[in-house]
Amino acid sequence: MRAQPWPAAVELGNMFQFYAQVPQFVTDRDLDVVRGLNPELQNFEQWLAAHKTALAGI
């Protein structure tokens, strides 16, 4: 991932490595607490629907 020639490839590679090495980061979340911090939290389907025009050219 880090070798890809587009912006943020290194950051995405780092993120995927972190998720692979620290799996509890993904599984140990209390979504009620997260939603309390960010009431506009979206799931992936909501985010995708909100950004579908920006992604149409990909």
C-alpha positions as CSV (number, residue, x, y, z in Angstrom):
1,M,0.0,0.0,0.0
2,R,2.7,2.5,0.9
3,A,4.4,2.1,-2.5
4,Q,1.3,3.4,-4.4
5,P,1.8,6.7,-6.3
6,W,-1.1,8.6,-4.8
7,P,-1.5,11.0,-1.9
8,A,-2.0,9.4,1.5
9,A,-0.7,6.0,0.4
10,V,1.8,6.0,3.3
11,E,-0.8,7.1,5.8
12,L,-3.2,4.4,4.6
13,G,-0.5,1.8,4.8
14,N,0.3,2.8,8.3
15,M,-3.4,2.6,9.3
16,F,-3.7,-0.9,7.9
17,Q,-0.6,-2.0,9.6
18,F,-1.9,-0.6,12.9
19,Y,-5.3,-2.3,12.5
20,A,-3.5,-5.6,11.8
21,Q,-1.2,-5.3,14.8
22,V,-3.7,-3.9,17.3
23,P,-7.0,-5.7,16.5
24,Q,-8.7,-4.6,19.7
25,F,-8.6,-1.0,18.4
26,V,-11.3,-2.0,16.0
27,T,-13.3,-4.3,18.2
28,D,-13.2,-2.5,21.6
29,R,-15.2,0.6,20.8
30,D,-18.4,1.7,22.5
31,L,-20.4,3.3,19.7
32,D,-22.7,5.0,22.1
33,V,-19.7,6.9,23.6
34,V,-18.4,7.7,20.1
35,R,-21.8,9.0,19.0
36,G,-21.9,11.1,22.2
37,L,-18.6,12.7,21.1
38,N,-19.7,13.0,17.5
39,P,-23.5,13.0,17.0
40,E,-23.1,13.2,13.2
41,L,-21.3,9.8,13.1
42,Q,-22.2,7.9,10.0
43,N,-21.9,4.2,9.1
44,F,-20.2,3.3,5.8
45,E,-23.5,3.1,3.9
46,Q,-24.5,6.6,5.1
47,W,-21.1,8.0,4.3
48,L,-21.1,6.4,0.8
49,A,-24.5,7.8,0.0
50,A,-23.4,11.3,1.1
51,H,-20.3,11.2,-1.1
52,K,-21.5,9.2,-4.1
53,T,-21.2,12.2,-6.5
54,A,-17.6,12.7,-5.5
55,L,-16.8,9.0,-6.0
56,A,-18.6,8.8,-9.3
57,G,-15.4,9.6,-11.3
58,I,-13.3,6.9,-9.6
